[in-house]
Amino acid sequence: MPTPTKKRHSRHFCSFPIQNWWVTCCTVNSLPASVSAMSSSTFSAAIRMHSRLRQLVLISGSMLALTGSGLILLLPFAGLSLSGKVVVAAAWTIWSGRELLTHWRVYGRWSVLILQEHGEIELFGKQESCTAKILPGSIVLPTIAWLRIRAENGQIWGELVVADPRESEEWRRFQVIFRHLNTC
């Protein structure tokens, strides 16, 4: 049986198979100046963020940061003394900690994500709201998505979202909007 190859949905989207799933990926680096509307009616999808998934992202990020520091100290690097390795490991730990702190702060502020038909995101928290956009590198699979998001204040973070397409109309709508856009 021939192996399935990449399928092109549009000039900015491509799909490829991973076992029994077709993965849709973004292939551009920036949003276009204008995006055509789907219809005259408002079409959006609201996704509620799960605290367990956010904890998973923070815990796995912490473990990987510590693993990275350990690998820097243990692996042989040509021309790098032990004191140099300690400096590089400390820099890695500080950079990783800064990223995790950004995720932790963002996760405490926003609890609902609404994707509009034109690609803009509205984030809602307990007492505030904000607009944002999905960045390239976001991936949406049939039941799970990793979204790279940039808020209007410049903060960038990742959001892990899981849903069952058979039970959630919002998730199916989210996937339709994501695939309809020419960018991620």
C-alpha positions as a Markdown table, in Angstrom:
| # | Residue | x | y | z |
|---|---|---|---|---|
| 1 | Met | 0.0 | 0.0 | 0.0 |
| 2 | Pro | 1.5 | 3.4 | -0.9 |
| 3 | Thr | 2.4 | 5.7 | 2.0 |
| 4 | Pro | 0.2 | 8.9 | 2.1 |
| 5 | Thr | 2.2 | 12.1 | 1.4 |
| 6 | Lys | 1.7 | 15.7 | 2.3 |
| 7 | Lys | -1.6 | 17.2 | 1.3 |
| 8 | Arg | -1.8 | 21.0 | 0.6 |
| 9 | His | -5.0 | 22.7 | 1.8 |
| 10 | Ser | -4.0 | 26.1 | 0.8 |
| 11 | Arg | -0.7 | 27.9 | 0.1 |
| 12 | His | -0.2 | 28.3 | 3.9 |
| 13 | Phe | -1.4 | 25.0 | 5.2 |
| 14 | Cys | -0.2 | 21.5 | 4.8 |
| 15 | Ser | -1.3 | 18.2 | 6.3 |
| 16 | Phe | 0.6 | 15.0 | 6.8 |
| 17 | Pro | -0.3 | 11.7 | 8.4 |
| 18 | Ile | 0.9 | 10.6 | 11.9 |
| 19 | Gln | -0.4 | 7.0 | 12.3 |
| 20 | Asn | -4.2 | 7.4 | 11.9 |
| 21 | Trp | -4.4 | 11.2 | 12.3 |
| 22 | Trp | -3.9 | 13.9 | 9.8 |
| 23 | Val | -2.0 | 16.8 | 11.3 |
| 24 | Thr | -2.6 | 20.4 | 10.1 |
| 25 | Cys | 0.3 | 22.7 | 10.4 |
| 26 | Cys | 0.9 | 26.4 | 9.7 |
| 27 | Thr | 3.7 | 27.2 | 7.2 |
| 28 | Val | 3.8 | 31.0 | 7.3 |
| 29 | Asn | 5.6 | 33.4 | 9.6 |
| 30 | Ser | 3.1 | 36.3 | 9.8 |
| 31 | Leu | -0.6 | 37.1 | 9.4 |
| 32 | Pro | -1.9 | 38.6 | 6.2 |
| 33 | Ala | -3.0 | 42.2 | 6.2 |
| 34 | Ser | -6.6 | 41.2 | 5.6 |
| 35 | Val | -8.6 | 38.0 | 5.9 |
| 36 | Ser | -11.8 | 37.5 | 4.1 |
| 37 | Ala | -14.9 | 36.9 | 6.2 |
| 38 | Met | -16.6 | 33.6 | 6.2 |
| 39 | Ser | -20.1 | 34.9 | 6.3 |
| 40 | Ser | -22.1 | 37.9 | 7.6 |
| 41 | Ser | -23.0 | 36.0 | 10.8 |
| 42 | Thr | -20.6 | 35.9 | 13.7 |
| 43 | Phe | -18.8 | 32.6 | 14.0 |
| 44 | Ser | -16.6 | 31.9 | 17.0 |
| 45 | Ala | -15.5 | 29.2 | 19.3 |
| 46 | Ala | -15.1 | 29.5 | 23.1 |
| 47 | Ile | -12.7 | 27.1 | 24.7 |
| 48 | Arg | -12.3 | 26.9 | 28.5 |
| 49 | Met | -8.8 | 26.2 | 29.8 |
| 50 | His | -8.2 | 23.2 | 32.1 |
| 51 | Ser | -6.1 | 23.7 | 35.2 |
| 52 | Arg | -4.8 | 20.2 | 35.0 |
| 53 | Leu | -3.4 | 20.7 | 31.5 |
| 54 | Arg | -1.8 | 23.9 | 32.7 |
| 55 | Gln | -0.2 | 22.2 | 35.6 |
| 56 | Leu | 1.1 | 19.5 | 33.2 |
| 57 | Val | 2.7 | 22.2 | 31.1 |
| 58 | Leu | 4.3 | 23.8 | 34.1 |
| 59 | Ile | 5.5 | 20.6 | 35.7 |
| 60 | Ser | 6.9 | 19.2 | 32.5 |
| 61 | Gly | 8.6 | 22.5 | 31.7 |
| 62 | Ser | 10.2 | 22.5 | 35.1 |
| 63 | Met | 11.4 | 19.0 | 34.7 |
| 64 | Leu | 12.8 | 19.7 | 31.3 |
| 65 | Ala | 14.6 | 22.8 | 32.5 |
| 66 | Leu | 16.3 | 20.9 | 35.3 |
| 67 | Thr | 17.2 | 18.1 | 32.9 |
| 68 | Gly | 18.7 | 20.6 | 30.5 |
| 69 | Ser | 20.8 | 22.1 | 33.2 |
| 70 | Gly | 22.0 | 18.6 | 34.2 |
| 71 | Leu | 22.9 | 17.7 | 30.6 |
| 72 | Ile | 24.8 | 20.9 | 30.2 |
| 73 | Leu | 26.9 | 20.0 | 33.3 |
| 74 | Leu | 27.4 | 16.3 | 32.4 |
| 75 | Leu | 28.0 | 16.3 | 28.6 |
| 76 | Pro | 31.5 | 17.0 | 27.3 |
| 77 | Phe | 31.7 | 20.3 | 25.4 |
| 78 | Ala | 35.0 | 21.0 | 23.6 |
| 79 | Gly | 36.8 | 24.0 | 25.0 |
| 80 | Leu | 34.3 | 24.5 | 27.9 |
| 81 | Ser | 35.7 | 24.1 | 31.4 |
| 82 | Leu | 33.5 | 23.2 | 34.4 |
| 83 | Ser | 33.1 | 26.8 | 35.4 |
| 84 | Gly | 32.0 | 27.6 | 31.9 |
| 85 | Lys | 29.4 | 24.8 | 32.1 |
| 86 | Val | 28.1 | 26.1 | 35.4 |
| 87 | Val | 27.7 | 29.6 | 33.8 |
| 88 | Val | 25.8 | 28.1 | 30.8 |
| 89 | Ala | 23.7 | 25.9 | 33.1 |
| 90 | Ala | 22.8 | 28.9 | 35.3 |
| 91 | Ala | 21.9 | 30.9 | 32.2 |
| 92 | Trp | 19.7 | 28.0 | 30.9 |
| 93 | Thr | 18.0 | 27.7 | 34.3 |
| 94 | Ile | 17.3 | 31.5 | 34.5 |
| 95 | Trp | 16.0 | 31.6 | 30.9 |
| 96 | Ser | 13.8 | 28.6 | 31.5 |
| 97 | Gly | 12.6 | 29.9 | 34.9 |
| 98 | Arg | 11.6 | 33.2 | 33.2 |
| 99 | Glu | 9.6 | 31.4 | 30.6 |
| 100 | Leu | 7.8 | 29.2 | 33.2 |
| 101 | Leu | 7.1 | 32.3 | 35.3 |
| 102 | Thr | 5.5 | 34.0 | 32.2 |
| 103 | His | 3.3 | 30.8 | 31.7 |
| 104 | Trp | 2.4 | 30.8 | 35.4 |
| 105 | Arg | 1.3 | 34.4 | 35.4 |
| 106 | Val | -0.7 | 34.1 | 32.2 |
| 107 | Tyr | -2.4 | 30.9 | 33.4 |
| 108 | Gly | -3.5 | 32.8 | 36.5 |
| 109 | Arg | -5.1 | 35.6 | 34.5 |
| 110 | Trp | -7.0 | 33.9 | 31.6 |
| 111 | Ser | -9.5 | 31.1 | 31.8 |
| 112 | Val | -11.5 | 31.3 | 28.5 |
| 113 | Leu | -10.2 | 31.7 | 24.9 |
| 114 | Ile | -12.6 | 32.7 | 22.1 |
| 115 | Leu | -11.3 | 32.3 | 18.6 |
| 116 | Gln | -13.2 | 34.7 | 16.2 |
| 117 | Glu | -13.7 | 33.8 | 12.5 |
| 118 | His | -11.1 | 36.3 | 11.4 |
| 119 | Gly | -8.4 | 34.8 | 13.5 |
| 120 | Glu | -8.4 | 37.2 | 16.5 |
| 121 | Ile | -8.5 | 35.7 | 20.0 |
| 122 | Glu | -10.3 | 37.2 | 22.9 |
| 123 | Leu | -9.0 | 36.1 | 26.3 |
| 124 | Phe | -11.3 | 36.4 | 29.4 |
| 125 | Gly | -10.3 | 36.2 | 33.0 |
| 126 | Lys | -12.2 | 36.9 | 36.3 |
| 127 | Gln | -12.2 | 40.6 | 35.9 |
| 128 | Glu | -10.5 | 41.5 | 32.7 |
| 129 | Ser | -10.3 | 40.7 | 29.0 |
| 130 | Cys | -7.6 | 41.1 | 26.3 |
| 131 | Thr | -7.2 | 40.5 | 22.6 |
| 132 | Ala | -4.4 | 38.2 | 21.2 |
| 133 | Lys | -3.4 | 36.2 | 18.1 |
| 134 | Ile | -2.3 | 32.7 | 17.4 |
| 135 | Leu | 1.3 | 32.5 | 16.3 |
| 136 | Pro | 2.9 | 30.2 | 13.7 |
| 137 | Gly | 4.0 | 26.9 | 15.2 |
| 138 | Ser | 0.5 | 26.2 | 16.6 |
| 139 | Ile | -0.7 | 22.6 | 15.9 |
| 140 | Val | -4.2 | 21.3 | 16.1 |
| 141 | Leu | -4.9 | 17.6 | 16.1 |
| 142 | Pro | -8.3 | 15.9 | 16.3 |
| 143 | Thr | -8.4 | 15.9 | 20.1 |
| 144 | Ile | -5.5 | 18.0 | 21.2 |
| 145 | Ala | -4.0 | 21.4 | 20.3 |
| 146 | Trp | -0.8 | 23.3 | 21.2 |
| 147 | Leu | -1.4 | 27.0 | 20.6 |
| 148 | Arg | 1.3 | 29.6 | 20.6 |
| 149 | Ile | -0.4 | 32.9 | 21.7 |
| 150 | Arg | 0.8 | 36.5 | 21.8 |
| 151 | Ala | -1.3 | 38.9 | 23.8 |
| 152 | Glu | -1.7 | 42.6 | 23.0 |
| 153 | Asn | 0.8 | 43.5 | 25.8 |
| 154 | Gly | 3.5 | 41.4 | 24.0 |
| 155 | Gln | 3.5 | 38.3 | 26.3 |
| 156 | Ile | 4.0 | 35.0 | 24.4 |
| 157 | Trp | 3.1 | 31.7 | 25.8 |
| 158 | Gly | 1.8 | 28.2 | 24.9 |
| 159 | Glu | -1.6 | 26.7 | 25.7 |
| 160 | Leu | -2.3 | 23.0 | 25.7 |
| 161 | Val | -6.0 | 22.3 | 24.9 |
| 162 | Val | -7.7 | 19.0 | 24.8 |
| 163 | Ala | -11.3 | 18.2 | 23.9 |
| 164 | Asp | -13.5 | 15.4 | 22.4 |
| 165 | Pro | -14.8 | 16.4 | 19.0 |
| 166 | Arg | -17.7 | 14.0 | 19.3 |
| 167 | Glu | -18.9 | 15.8 | 22.5 |
| 168 | Ser | -17.9 | 19.4 | 22.0 |
| 169 | Glu | -19.5 | 21.5 | 19.3 |
| 170 | Glu | -17.2 | 24.4 | 20.4 |
| 171 | Trp | -14.1 | 22.2 | 19.7 |
| 172 | Arg | -15.4 | 21.3 | 16.2 |
| 173 | Arg | -16.0 | 24.9 | 15.5 |
| 174 | Phe | -12.5 | 25.8 | 16.8 |
| 175 | Gln | -11.0 | 23.3 | 14.4 |
| 176 | Val | -13.0 | 24.6 | 11.4 |
| 177 | Ile | -12.0 | 28.2 | 12.1 |
| 178 | Phe | -8.3 | 27.2 | 12.6 |
| 179 | Arg | -8.3 | 25.3 | 9.3 |
| 180 | His | -10.2 | 28.1 | 7.5 |
| 181 | Leu | -7.6 | 30.7 | 8.3 |
| 182 | Asn | -4.6 | 30.9 | 5.9 |
| 183 | Thr | -2.3 | 31.2 | 8.9 |
| 184 | Cys | -2.0 | 29.9 | 12.4 |
